[in-house]
């Protein structure tokens, strides 16, 4: 069955998990000969390079320090882009919030790859009266659009499926993301040689409250006396009040020699971090961060994840990492019993190699596209 797919993703100004999903899906569509294109606003050159076989329609805008305003810009520009191009495609595949707003009032079948619902995305808004009112309006409009225009929905795990159904009264498909096992399992040239006394804790993700870097800093504060060589690497971009708060904490608690802020890291450098780390600490809240523990496991690195991490049930059920709320105790156990945790991580590598492949994810997505067209 021939089809033409228009992928819609808001501003791609970081190369995170959602952006990688788009890249891998587009790569698969190109490889199997399915006509497709990407509609976005801003896009990093690094991402554009990885989409070399995908036509890209861009509507760039100048980013501001007001992310609510940028959200509105994304909504308007994506909606305008979809309305202009929808007739040329058989199915529209929308991704991150607010991409679902781009499909009003288009009559083409729509598949929503819902990485996270708006309630999670907008939860960081300051709770002023205008913001609360704006959220209520946004949520109401979002639910009406999903009810009227979304033909099929996809989420990555059981947790998000239950959350999606509770919000929208619609049962989504569950398709686990893929992992670049071949890439992350292969060692690259090290740019940093770890000293034997060091115990390197890696925290990957945009510096934001939802990623909970503050909890990782608290752990370092608690453990620095018992583990003098402990080092926390915060690998991710961030700006604003939360980042300033993290840096003040480091300063006030005298953690300068124990904490490294790397800023944005590309995938090549991230792979090096995974291989050099002793453990990945992932105290994430119920937002994003699905890929990171599995990428770390692909490198043979033990992982500690929060109970709120939406794929924690996979890690717990497969016995391939630590799922906990007591991160300091878990870190100390990894430090004392590193060999045992490395063996657990090797089991995780095998699970990922055998089960979490991007071709599997993309092939299942194509089945959903076909169902949306014919259903």
For each residue, the residues with C-beta under 8 A, 3 or more apart:
1: 370 373
2: 34 35
3: 34 35 90 91 369 370 373
4: 34 35 36 88 89 90 91
5: 29 34 35 36 37 89 90 91 92 93 369
6: 36 37 38 39 82 85 86 88 89 91 92 93
7: 22 25 26 36 37 38 39 93 95
8: 38 39 40 78 81 82 92 93 94 95 99 102 103
9: 12 18 19 22 38 39 40 94 95 96 99
10: 40 41 74 78 95 96 97 98 99
11: 40 41 42 43 63 70 74
12: 9 15 19 22 40 41 42 43 44 47
13: 42 43 44 63
14: 19 44 206 237 264
15: 12 19 20 44 46 47 264 266 267
16: 19 20 206 288
17: 20 21 115 177 288 289 290 291 292
18: 9 21 22 95 96 115 288
19: 9 12 14 15 16 22 23 47
20: 15 16 17 23 24 291
21: 17 18 24 25 95 113 115 177 361
22: 7 9 12 18 19 25 26 38 95
23: 19 20 26 27 47 50 51
24: 20 21 27 28 178 358 361 362
25: 7 21 22 28 29 93 361 362 365
26: 7 22 23 29 30 36 38 51 53 54
27: 23 24 30 31 50 51 53 54 358 362
28: 24 25 31 32 358 359 362 363 366
29: 5 25 26 32 34 35 36 54 362 366
30: 26 27 33 34 36 53 54
31: 27 28
32: 28 29 366
33: 30
34: 2 3 4 5 29 30 366
35: 2 3 4 5 29
36: 4 5 6 7 26 29 30 54 55
37: 5 6 7 54 55 56 57 85 89
38: 6 7 8 9 22 26 51 54 55 56 57
39: 6 7 8 9 56 57 59 78 81 82 85 102
40: 8 9 10 11 12 43 56 57 58 59 78
41: 10 11 12 58 59 60 61 73 74 77 78
42: 11 12 13 58 60 61 63
43: 11 12 13 40 47 48 56 58 60
44: 12 13 14 15 47 48
45: 48 49
46: 15 49 50 266
47: 12 15 19 23 43 44 50 51
48: 43 44 45 51 56
49: 45 46 52
50: 23 27 46 47
51: 23 26 27 38 47 48 54 56
52: 49
53: 26 27 30
54: 26 27 29 30 36 37 38 51
55: 36 37 38
56: 37 38 39 40 43 48 51
57: 37 38 39 40 81 85
58: 40 41 42 43
59: 39 40 41 77 78 80 81
60: 41 42 43
61: 41 42 70 73 77
62:
63: 11 13 42 70
64: 67 69 70
65: 240
66: 69 70
67: 64 70 71
68: 71 72 125 134
69: 64 66 72 73
70: 11 61 63 64 66 67 73 74
71: 67 68 74 75 98
72: 68 69 75 76
73: 41 61 69 70 76 77
74: 10 11 41 70 71 77 78 98 99
75: 71 72 78 79 98 101 102
76: 72 73 79 80
77: 41 59 61 73 74 80 81
78: 8 10 39 40 41 59 74 75 81 82 98 99 101 102
79: 75 76 82 83 101 102 103 104
80: 59 76 77 83 84
81: 8 39 57 59 77 78 84 85 102
82: 6 8 39 78 79 85 86 92 102 103 106
83: 79 80 86 106
84: 80 81
85: 6 37 39 57 81 82 88 89
86: 6 82 83 89 92 106 107 108
87: 108
88: 4 6 85
89: 4 5 6 37 85 86 92 108
90: 3 4 5 108 109 373
91: 3 4 5 6 108 109 110 111 369 372 373
92: 5 6 8 82 86 89 102 103 106 108 109 110 111
93: 5 6 7 8 25 110 111 112 113 365 369
94: 8 9 99 100 102 103 110 111 112 113
95: 7 8 9 10 18 21 22 99 112 113 115
96: 9 10 18 99 115 116 121
97: 10 100 116 117 118 121 122 142
98: 10 71 74 75 78 101 102 118
99: 8 9 10 74 78 94 95 96 102 112
100: 94 97 103 112 142 145 146 149 150
101: 75 78 79 98 104 141 142 145
102: 8 39 75 78 79 81 82 92 94 98 99
103: 8 79 82 92 94 100 106 108 110 145 149 150
104: 79 101 145 149
105: 149
106: 82 83 86 92 103 110 149
107: 86
108: 86 87 89 90 91 92 103
109: 90 91 92 151 152 372 373 375
110: 91 92 93 94 103 106 149 150 151 152 372
111: 91 92 93 94 150 151 152 153 154 365 368 369 372
112: 93 94 95 99 100 146 150 152 153 154
113: 21 93 94 95 154 365
114: 117 153 154 155 160 164 172
115: 17 18 21 95 96 156 288 290
116: 96 97 120 121 160 287 288
117: 97 114 120 121 163 164 167
118: 97 98 121 122 138 139 142
119: 122 123 139 167
120: 116 117 123 210 286 287
121: 96 97 116 117 118 287
122: 97 118 119 125 135 138
123: 119 120 210 287
124: 208 209 210
125: 68 122 131 134 135
126: 131
127: 131 132
128: 131 132
129: 132 133
130: 133 134
131: 125 126 127 128 134 135
132: 127 128 129 135 136
133: 129 130 136 137
134: 68 125 130 131 137 138
135: 122 125 131 132 138 139
136: 132 133 139 140
137: 133 134 140 141
138: 118 122 134 135 141 142
139: 118 119 135 136 142 143
140: 136 137 143 144
141: 101 137 138 144 145
142: 97 100 101 118 138 139 145 146
143: 139 140 146 147 167 168
144: 140 141 147 148
145: 100 101 103 104 141 142 148 149 150
146: 100 112 142 143 149 150 153 168 170
147: 143 144 150 168 170
148: 144 145
149: 100 103 104 105 106 110 145 146
150: 100 103 110 111 112 145 146 147 153 168 170
151: 109 110 111 372 375
152: 109 110 111 112 172 173 368 371 372 375
153: 111 112 114 146 150 164 168 170 172 173
154: 111 112 113 114 172 173 174 175 365 368
155: 114 160 161 163 164 172 173 174 175
156: 115 160 174 175 176 177 290 310 311
157: 160 161 174 176 290 310 311 313 314
158: 161 162 174 313
159: 162 163 286 310 311 312 313
160: 114 116 155 156 157 163 164 172 310
161: 155 157 158 164 165 171 172 174
162: 158 159 165 166
163: 117 155 159 160 166 167
164: 114 117 153 155 160 161 167 168 170 172
165: 161 162 168 169 170 171 172
166: 162 163
167: 117 119 143 163 164
168: 143 146 147 150 153 164 165
169: 165
170: 146 147 150 153 164 165
171: 161 165
172: 114 152 153 154 155 160 161 164 165
173: 152 153 154 155 364 368
174: 154 155 156 157 158 161
175: 154 155 156 361 364 365 368
176: 156 157 311 314 355 356 360 361
177: 17 21 156 290 291 356 358 361
178: 24 356 357 358 359 360 361 362
179: 184 291 294 295 298 352 356 357 358
180: 183 184 267 295 298 358
181: 184 185 298 349 352 353 356 357
182: 185 186
183: 180 186 267 271 298
184: 179 180 181 271 274 295 296 298 299
185: 181 182 298 299 300 349 353
186: 182 183 271
187: 190 275
188: 268 271 272 275
189: 272
190: 187 193 272 275 276
191: 269 272
192: 272 276
193: 190
194: 198 200 276
195: 198 229
196:
197: 228 229
198: 194 195 229 230 231
199: 227 229 230 231 278 335
200: 194 231 233 276 277 278 279
201: 216 219 220 230 231 232 233 277 278 279 280 281 331
202: 232 233 235 273 274 277 279 280 281 296 301
203: 211 213 216 232 233 234 235 236 280 281 282 283
204: 235 236 270 273 280 282 292 296
205: 208 211 213 235 236 284 288 289 292
206: 14 16 211 236 237 238
207: 211 213 234 236 237 238 239 242 243 246 261
208: 124 205 211 238 242
209: 124 212 214 242 285
210: 120 123 124 284 285 287 288
211: 203 205 206 207 208 236 284 285 287 288 289
212: 209 215 216 283 284 285 306
213: 203 205 207 216 217 234 246
214: 209 217 218 245 246 249
215: 212 218 219 283 327
216: 201 203 212 213 219 220 232 234 281 283 327
217: 213 214 220 221 232 246 249 250 253 255 259
218: 214 215 221 222 328
219: 201 215 216 222 223 232 281 327 328 331
220: 201 216 217 223 224 230 232 255 258 259
221: 217 218 224 253 255
222: 218 219 328
223: 219 220 226 227 230 328 331 332 335
224: 220 221 227 228 230 255 258
225: 228
226: 223 332
227: 199 223 224 230 332 335
228: 197 224 225
229: 195 197 198 199
230: 198 199 201 220 223 224 227 258 331 335
231: 198 199 200 201 258 259 260
232: 201 202 203 216 217 219 220 255 258 259 260 281
233: 200 201 202 203 260 262 273 277
234: 203 207 213 216 246 259 260 261 262
235: 202 203 204 205 262 265 270 273
236: 203 204 205 206 207 211 262 263 264 265
237: 14 206 207 263 264
238: 206 207 208 242 243 246
239: 207 243
240: 65 243 244
241: 244 245
242: 207 208 209 238 245 246
243: 207 238 239 240 246 247
244: 240 241 247 248
245: 214 241 242 248 249
246: 207 213 214 217 234 238 242 243 249 250 261
247: 243 244 250 251 261
248: 244 245 251 252
249: 214 217 245 246 252 253 255
250: 217 246 247 253 255 256 259
251: 247 248 254 256
252: 248 249
253: 217 221 249 250
254: 251
255: 217 220 221 224 232 249 250 258 259
256: 250 251 259
257:
258: 220 224 230 231 232 255
259: 217 220 231 232 234 250 255 256
260: 231 232 233 234
261: 207 234 246 247
262: 233 234 235 236 265 269 273
263: 236 237
264: 14 15 236 237
265: 235 236 262 269 270 273
266: 15 46 269 270
267: 15 180 183 270 271
268: 188 271 272
269: 191 262 265 266 272 273
270: 204 235 265 266 267 273 274 295
271: 183 184 186 188 267 268 274 275 299
272: 188 189 190 191 192 268 269 275 276
273: 202 204 233 235 262 265 269 270 276 277
274: 184 202 270 271 277 280 295 296 298 299 301
275: 187 188 190 271 272 299 300 301
276: 190 192 194 200 272 273
277: 200 201 202 233 273 274 280 296 301
278: 199 200 201 301 302 334 335 338
279: 200 201 202 301 302 303 304 331 334 341
280: 201 202 203 204 274 277 292 293 296 301 302 303 304
281: 201 202 203 216 219 232 304 327 331
282: 203 204 289 292 293 303 304 305 306 309
283: 203 212 215 216 304 305 306 327
284: 205 210 211 212 287 288 289 305 306 308 309
285: 209 210 211 212 306 308
286: 120 159 308 309 310
287: 116 120 121 123 210 211 284
288: 16 17 18 115 116 205 210 211 284
289: 17 205 211 282 284 292 293 309
290: 17 115 156 157 177 294 309 310 311
291: 17 20 177 179 294 295
292: 17 204 205 280 282 289 295 296
293: 280 282 289 296 297 303 305 309 311 315 321
294: 179 290 291 297 298 311 348 352 356
295: 179 180 184 270 274 291 292 298 299
296: 184 202 204 274 277 280 292 293 299 301 303 345
297: 293 294 300 301 303 320 321 345 348 349 351 352
298: 179 180 181 183 184 185 274 294 295 348 349 352 353
299: 184 185 271 274 275 295 296
300: 185 275 297 342 345 346 349
301: 202 274 275 277 278 279 280 296 297 345
302: 278 279 280 321 322 334 338 341 342 344 345
303: 279 280 282 293 296 297 315 320 321 322 345 348
304: 279 280 281 282 283 321 322 324 327 330 331 334
305: 282 283 284 293 309 311 312 315 321 322 323 324
306: 212 282 283 284 285 309 312 323 324 325 327
307: 312 323 324 325
308: 284 285 286 312
309: 282 284 286 289 290 293 305 306 312 315 323
310: 156 157 159 160 286 290
311: 156 157 159 176 290 293 294 305 314 315
312: 159 305 306 307 308 309 315 316 323
313: 157 158 159 316 317
314: 157 176 311 317 318
315: 293 303 305 309 311 312 318 320 321 323 348
316: 312 313 319 321 323
317: 313 314
318: 314 315 347 348 351
319: 316 344 347
320: 297 303 315 344 345 347 348 351
321: 293 297 302 303 304 305 315 316 344 345 348
322: 302 303 304 305 330 333 334 341
323: 305 306 307 309 312 315 316
324: 304 305 306 307 327 329 330
325: 306 307
326: 329 330
327: 215 216 219 281 283 304 306 324 330 331
328: 218 219 222 223 331 332
329: 324 326 332 333
330: 304 322 324 326 327 333 334
331: 201 219 223 230 279 281 304 327 328 334 335
332: 223 226 227 328 329 335 336
333: 322 329 330 336 337 341
334: 278 279 302 304 322 330 331 337 338 341
335: 199 223 227 230 278 331 332 338
336: 332 333
337: 333 334 340 341
338: 278 302 334 335 341 342
339: 342 343
340: 337 343 344
341: 279 302 322 333 334 337 338 344 345
342: 300 302 338 339 345 346
343: 339 340 346 347
344: 302 319 320 321 340 341 347 348
345: 296 297 300 301 302 303 320 321 341 342 348 349
346: 300 342 343 349 350
347: 318 319 320 343 344 350 351
348: 294 297 298 303 315 318 320 321 344 345 351 352
349: 181 185 297 298 300 345 346 352 353
350: 346 347 353 354
351: 297 318 320 347 348 354 355 356
352: 179 181 294 297 298 348 349 355 356
353: 181 185 298 349 350
354: 350 351
355: 176 351 352 360
356: 176 177 178 179 181 294 351 352 360
357: 178 179 181 360 361
358: 24 27 28 177 178 179 180 361 362
359: 28 178 362 363
360: 176 178 355 356 357 363 364
361: 21 24 25 175 176 177 178 357 358 364 365
362: 24 25 27 28 29 178 358 359 365 366
363: 28 359 360 366 367
364: 173 175 360 361 367 368
365: 25 93 111 113 154 175 361 362 368 369
366: 28 29 32 34 362 363 369 370
367: 363 364 370 371
368: 111 152 154 173 175 364 365 371 372
369: 3 5 91 93 111 365 366 372 373
370: 1 3 366 367 373 374
371: 152 367 368 374 375
372: 91 109 110 111 151 152 368 369 375
373: 1 3 90 91 109 369 370
374: 370 371
375: 109 151 152 371 372
